[in-house]
């Protein structure tokens, strides 16, 4: 963790170079702001049907609760992800972060 899932309407999926830039910068935010180890950062893009309602994109971040990730750090991280989505994709995204205690995370690979 952190796992970053970016949901974008399929027809509006950005070009590969923008996805690559987003991935690079988001990785830096995860390793810098959230202090995650590089091997624990996962970022995926999920095309969705555009017929729903709400914002043009949805970003969901699942992360492990740590003492070095208090609300102020998460607020800074969210603001930077918001700016990144706007700069790279031109979308306003709904961003939600979900923190999990280590005892609640059961994982493989």
N, CA, C and O of each residue as an XYZ file, in Angstrom:
436
protein
N       0.848     -1.161      0.000
C       0.000      0.000      0.000
C       0.899      1.231      0.000
O       1.961      1.193      0.622
N       0.547      2.258     -0.629
C      -0.768      2.661     -1.114
C      -1.103      2.071     -2.489
O      -0.243      1.851     -3.341
N      -2.397      1.834     -2.646
C      -2.948      1.411     -3.931
C      -3.778      2.571     -4.462
O      -4.722      3.016     -3.809
N      -3.429      3.054     -5.634
C      -4.133      4.184     -6.249
C      -4.864      3.656     -7.480
O      -4.244      3.152     -8.417
N      -6.184      3.779     -7.463
C      -7.016      3.376     -8.601
C      -7.651      4.633     -9.174
O      -8.295      5.401     -8.458
N      -7.462      4.834    -10.479
C      -8.000      6.017    -11.148
C      -9.046      5.536    -12.150
O      -8.729      4.829    -13.106
N     -10.286      5.926    -11.917
C     -11.401      5.549    -12.779
C     -11.686      6.709    -13.728
O     -11.956      7.828    -13.293
N     -11.622      6.427    -15.032
C     -11.812      7.461    -16.052
C     -12.768      6.922    -17.105
O     -12.646      5.763    -17.503
N     -13.730      7.741    -17.575
C     -14.595      7.265    -18.662
C     -13.754      6.781    -19.843
O     -12.870      7.490    -20.322
N     -14.044      5.560    -20.307
C     -13.265      4.939    -21.373
C     -12.977      5.842    -22.560
O     -11.828      5.935    -22.994
N     -14.009      6.520    -23.103
C     -13.760      7.372    -24.268
C     -12.852      8.575    -23.976
O     -12.312      9.178    -24.904
N     -12.682      8.924    -22.706
C     -11.852     10.076    -22.336
C     -10.517      9.658    -21.730
O      -9.796     10.487    -21.174
N     -10.190      8.378    -21.839
C      -8.924      7.892    -21.283
C      -7.775      8.650    -21.955
O      -7.684      8.676    -23.182
N      -6.903      9.262    -21.158
C      -5.779     10.019    -21.718
C      -4.788      9.128    -22.463
O      -4.765      7.909    -22.297
N      -3.977      9.777    -23.282
C      -2.927      9.090    -24.030
C      -1.900      8.502    -23.067
O      -1.788      8.931    -21.919
N      -1.153      7.510    -23.557
C      -0.179      6.789    -22.742
C       0.858      7.712    -22.103
O       1.255      7.484    -20.960
N       1.305      8.751    -22.818
C       2.326      9.631    -22.245
C       1.791     10.374    -21.020
O       2.535     10.591    -20.064
N       0.520     10.765    -21.031
C      -0.072     11.424    -19.862
C      -0.235     10.446    -18.715
O      -0.009     10.798    -17.557
N      -0.625      9.226    -19.028
C      -0.743      8.200    -17.989
C       0.630      7.921    -17.367
O       0.746      7.746    -16.154
N       1.656      7.883    -18.204
C       3.017      7.658    -17.708
C       3.475      8.797    -16.803
O       4.070      8.554    -15.753
N       3.203     10.045    -17.204
C       3.592     11.200    -16.373
C       2.833     11.185    -15.053
O       3.404     11.442    -13.993
N       1.528     10.878    -15.130
C       0.730     10.791    -13.908
C       1.324      9.729    -12.987
O       1.498      9.964    -11.791
N       1.633      8.566    -13.544
C       2.179      7.466    -12.745
C       3.485      7.875    -12.081
O       3.690      7.602    -10.898
N       4.362      8.522    -12.822
C       5.653      8.943    -12.265
C       5.469      9.946    -11.128
O       6.071      9.806    -10.064
N       4.638     10.954    -11.361
C       4.439     11.985    -10.335
C       3.677     11.434     -9.142
O       4.013     11.746     -7.999
N       2.662     10.623     -9.385
C       1.902     10.022     -8.284
C       2.791      9.102     -7.455
O       2.656      9.045     -6.233
N       3.687      8.391     -8.103
C       4.644      7.544     -7.383
C       5.515      8.400     -6.470
O       5.779      8.026     -5.327
N       5.960      9.552     -6.978
C       6.763     10.469     -6.164
C       5.963     10.973     -4.962
O       6.506     11.108     -3.865
N       4.669     11.253     -5.170
C       3.829     11.689     -4.054
C       3.679     10.579     -3.017
O       3.719     10.836     -1.814
N       3.507      9.358     -3.486
C       3.350      8.229     -2.567
C       4.619      7.963     -1.767
O       4.558      7.702     -0.565
N       5.767      8.029     -2.435
C       7.024      7.768     -1.741
C       7.505      8.980     -0.947
O       8.194      8.830      0.062
N       7.143     10.177     -1.401
C       7.563     11.393     -0.712
C       6.598     11.791      0.396
O       6.947     11.741      1.576
N       5.405     12.180      0.025
C       4.428     12.678      1.004
C       3.978     11.565      1.955
O       3.931     11.761      3.169
N       3.645     10.388      1.391
C       3.146      9.289      2.226
C       4.253      8.397      2.779
O       3.993      7.524      3.606
N       5.491      8.616      2.323
C       6.657      7.854      2.787
C       6.502      6.350      2.571
O       6.958      5.551      3.389
N       5.860      5.968      1.473
C       5.716      4.556      1.127
C       6.989      4.067      0.459
O       7.684      4.843     -0.197
N       7.298      2.798      0.619
C       8.422      2.229     -0.115
C       7.969      1.984     -1.554
O       6.812      1.643     -1.799
N       8.869      2.156     -2.480
C       8.552      2.065     -3.899
C       7.869      0.745     -4.255
O       6.925      0.728     -5.046
N       8.338     -0.351     -3.679
C       7.754     -1.662     -3.989
C       6.301     -1.796     -3.537
O       5.590     -2.689     -3.999
N       5.857     -0.923     -2.644
C       4.487     -0.999     -2.129
C       3.511     -0.072     -2.840
O       2.326     -0.056     -2.508
N       3.985      0.696     -3.808
C       3.123      1.627     -4.542
C       2.526      0.917     -5.755
O       3.248      0.341     -6.569
N       1.211      0.967     -5.864
C       0.500      0.371     -7.003
C      -0.449      1.423     -7.562
O      -1.232      2.018     -6.822
N      -0.376      1.648     -8.870
C      -1.222      2.643     -9.539
C      -1.829      1.983    -10.765
O      -1.117      1.428    -11.602
N      -3.164      2.050    -10.864
C      -3.840      1.488    -12.029
C      -4.871      2.473    -12.563
O      -5.374      3.329    -11.836
N      -5.170      2.333    -13.843
C      -6.180      3.152    -14.511
C      -7.299      2.215    -14.968
O      -7.047      1.197    -15.613
N      -8.515      2.570    -14.631
C      -9.657      1.715    -14.928
C     -10.641      2.481    -15.799
O     -11.206      3.480    -15.355
N     -10.859      2.027    -17.044
C     -11.852      2.685    -17.885
C     -13.259      2.302    -17.412
O     -13.536      1.140    -17.116
N     -14.130      3.297    -17.348
C     -15.496      3.063    -16.901
C     -16.483      3.601    -17.941
O     -16.121      4.392    -18.812
N     -17.731      3.154    -17.830
C     -18.772      3.651    -18.728
C     -19.108      5.092    -18.375
O     -19.240      5.415    -17.194
N     -19.250      5.964    -19.362
C     -19.499      7.382    -19.084
C     -20.962      7.714    -18.797
O     -21.283      8.888    -18.612
N     -21.858      6.733    -18.750
C     -23.275      7.022    -18.594
C     -23.704      7.335    -17.164
O     -24.865      7.678    -16.938
N     -22.820      7.228    -16.218
C     -23.187      7.502    -14.829
C     -23.336      8.991    -14.568
O     -23.577      9.765    -15.494
N     -23.199      9.386    -13.344
C     -23.260     10.798    -13.010
C     -22.165     11.115    -12.003
O     -21.602     10.216    -11.378
N     -21.875     12.370    -11.856
C     -20.840     12.798    -10.926
C     -19.635     13.361    -11.662
O     -19.737     13.803    -12.807
N     -18.514     13.339    -10.999
C     -17.295     13.915    -11.559
C     -16.765     13.091    -12.736
O     -17.103     11.918    -12.895
N     -15.930     13.731    -13.551
C     -15.360     13.091    -14.737
C     -14.420     11.947    -14.393
O     -14.206     11.054    -15.213
N     -13.866     11.963    -13.213
C     -12.928     10.917    -12.810
C     -13.081     10.668    -11.316
O     -13.584     11.510    -10.573
N     -12.637      9.494    -10.900
C     -12.689      9.095     -9.500
C     -11.333      8.524     -9.155
O     -10.822      7.658     -9.866
N     -10.741      9.000     -8.067
C      -9.469      8.465     -7.599
C      -9.705      7.879     -6.210
O     -10.188      8.553     -5.301
N      -9.352      6.615     -6.079
C      -9.489      5.926     -4.793
C      -8.106      5.489     -4.341
O      -7.378      4.829     -5.082
N      -7.753      5.861     -3.128
C      -6.446      5.517     -2.575
C      -6.670      4.696     -1.312
O      -7.331      5.145     -0.376
N      -6.124      3.512     -1.298
C      -6.135      2.675     -0.106
C      -4.722      2.694      0.449
O      -3.755      2.474     -0.281
N      -4.608      2.957      1.735
C      -3.282      3.062      2.332
C      -3.294      2.494      3.745
O      -4.347      2.359      4.369
N      -2.124      2.168      4.227
C      -1.988      1.663      5.578
C      -1.881      2.839      6.541
O      -1.113      3.773      6.311
N      -2.652      2.785      7.615
C      -2.569      3.816      8.644
C      -1.205      3.738      9.323
O      -0.758      2.667      9.732
N      -0.567      4.875      9.431
C       0.734      4.980     10.085
C       0.760      6.289     10.864
O       0.038      7.225     10.521
N       1.571      6.366     11.895
C       1.652      7.593     12.689
C       2.186      8.761     11.867
O       1.894      9.920     12.162
N       2.982      8.448     10.821
C       3.544      9.517      9.983
C       2.586      9.923      8.853
O       2.979     10.658      7.947
N       1.343      9.453      8.902
C       0.310      9.855      7.934
C      -0.904     10.422      8.657
O      -2.008      9.897      8.513
N      -0.713     11.494      9.439
C      -1.848     12.105     10.131
C      -2.745     12.841      9.126
O      -2.388     12.959      7.953
N      -3.895     13.332      9.571
C      -4.818     14.029      8.666
C      -4.174     15.160      7.859
O      -4.540     15.370      6.703
N      -3.234     15.881      8.440
C      -2.596     16.987      7.723
C      -1.810     16.478      6.515
O      -1.817     17.106      5.456
N      -1.139     15.347      6.675
C      -0.375     14.757      5.572
C      -1.334     14.283      4.490
O      -1.084     14.492      3.303
N      -2.418     13.654      4.887
C      -3.381     13.151      3.907
C      -4.050     14.310      3.164
O      -4.314     14.208      1.966
N      -4.323     15.403      3.863
C      -4.907     16.580      3.215
C      -3.947     17.135      2.162
O      -4.373     17.494      1.065
N      -2.674     17.206      2.483
C      -1.658     17.662      1.532
C      -1.572     16.718      0.341
O      -1.513     17.168     -0.804
N      -1.564     15.418      0.600
C      -1.510     14.420     -0.464
C      -2.705     14.553     -1.398
O      -2.543     14.554     -2.619
N      -3.898     14.665     -0.837
C      -5.112     14.789     -1.651
C      -5.061     16.041     -2.515
O      -5.418     15.992     -3.692
N      -4.625     17.157     -1.953
C      -4.529     18.402     -2.722
C      -3.562     18.244     -3.889
O      -3.816     18.749     -4.983
N      -2.465     17.552     -3.661
C      -1.475     17.359     -4.728
C      -1.978     16.392     -5.793
O      -1.709     16.590     -6.978
N      -2.696     15.360     -5.395
C      -3.292     14.447     -6.375
C      -4.354     15.186     -7.188
O      -4.447     14.997     -8.401
N      -5.141     16.013     -6.539
C      -6.155     16.812     -7.240
C      -5.514     17.682     -8.313
O      -5.986     17.723     -9.449
N      -4.450     18.369     -7.957
C      -3.734     19.225     -8.913
C      -3.151     18.387    -10.044
O      -3.185     18.804    -11.202
N      -2.625     17.229     -9.730
C      -2.036     16.344    -10.735
C      -3.089     15.883    -11.738
O      -2.837     15.892    -12.943
N      -4.254     15.483    -11.262
C      -5.331     15.049    -12.161
C      -5.744     16.202    -13.079
O      -5.925     16.006    -14.281
N      -5.890     17.380    -12.522
C      -6.273     18.551    -13.328
C      -5.197     18.888    -14.356
O      -5.504     19.159    -15.516
N      -3.930     18.869    -13.927
C      -2.834     19.232    -14.831
C      -2.649     18.219    -15.948
O      -2.472     18.606    -17.103
N      -2.686     16.936    -15.633
C      -2.412     15.899    -16.631
C      -3.628     15.533    -17.481
O      -3.498     15.279    -18.678
N      -4.813     15.506    -16.858
C      -5.987     14.995    -17.561
C      -7.048     16.050    -17.855
O      -7.922     15.826    -18.693
N      -6.985     17.191    -17.182
C      -7.997     18.220    -17.371
C      -9.327     17.878    -16.722
O     -10.353     18.454    -17.082
N      -9.328     16.954    -15.777
C     -10.546     16.533    -15.085
C     -10.572     17.098    -13.668
O      -9.534     17.396    -13.077
N     -11.773     17.235    -13.147
C     -11.957     17.406    -11.722
C     -12.360     16.037    -11.203
O     -13.384     15.488    -11.609
N     -11.567     15.498    -10.320
C     -11.804     14.138     -9.828
C     -12.366     14.158     -8.420
O     -12.029     15.020     -7.608
N     -13.218     13.203     -8.151
C     -13.613     12.932     -6.774
C     -12.500     12.054     -6.218
O     -12.166     11.023     -6.802
N     -11.931     12.460     -5.098
C     -10.795     11.744     -4.518
C     -11.181     11.273     -3.124
O     -11.647     12.051     -2.291
N     -10.977      9.979     -2.891
C     -11.269      9.404     -1.591
C     -10.091      8.540     -1.160
O      -9.577      7.735     -1.937
N      -9.675      8.719      0.082
C      -8.589      7.928      0.645
C      -9.136      7.103      1.806
O      -9.871      7.610      2.653
N      -8.770      5.839      1.829
C      -9.242      4.923      2.852
C      -8.037      4.307      3.549
O      -7.249      3.590      2.933
N      -7.902      4.594      4.842
C      -6.792      4.070      5.613
C      -7.179      2.807      6.360
O      -8.292      2.695      6.874
N      -6.253      1.851      6.418
C      -6.487      0.575      7.078
C      -5.373      0.299      8.073
O      -4.198      0.506      7.769
N      -5.731     -0.160      9.247
C      -4.745     -0.583     10.220
C      -4.066     -1.859      9.768
O      -4.668     -2.663      9.057
N      -2.821     -2.057     10.171
C      -2.064     -3.229      9.739
C      -2.783     -4.530     10.078
O      -2.708     -5.496      9.319
N      -3.478     -4.560     11.210
C      -4.176     -5.786     11.616
C      -5.378     -6.099     10.730
O      -5.890     -7.218     10.760
N      -5.832     -5.127      9.945
C      -6.991     -5.324      9.060
C      -6.594     -5.645      7.624
O      -7.456     -5.871      6.775
N      -5.290     -5.666      7.352
C      -4.814     -5.918      5.993
C      -4.282     -7.347      5.897
O      -3.348     -7.723      6.604
N      -4.879     -8.121      5.028
C      -4.416     -9.473      4.742
C      -4.097     -9.489      3.259
O      -4.974     -9.206      2.443
N      -2.878     -9.810      2.892
C      -2.463     -9.616      1.499
C      -1.530    -10.729      1.024
O      -0.920    -11.459      1.806
N      -1.458    -10.813     -0.287
C      -0.530    -11.719     -0.954
C       0.034    -10.977     -2.154
O      -0.706    -10.292     -2.860
N       1.312    -11.101     -2.392
C       2.001    -10.437     -3.506
C       1.885     -8.976     -3.321
O       2.391     -8.208     -4.139
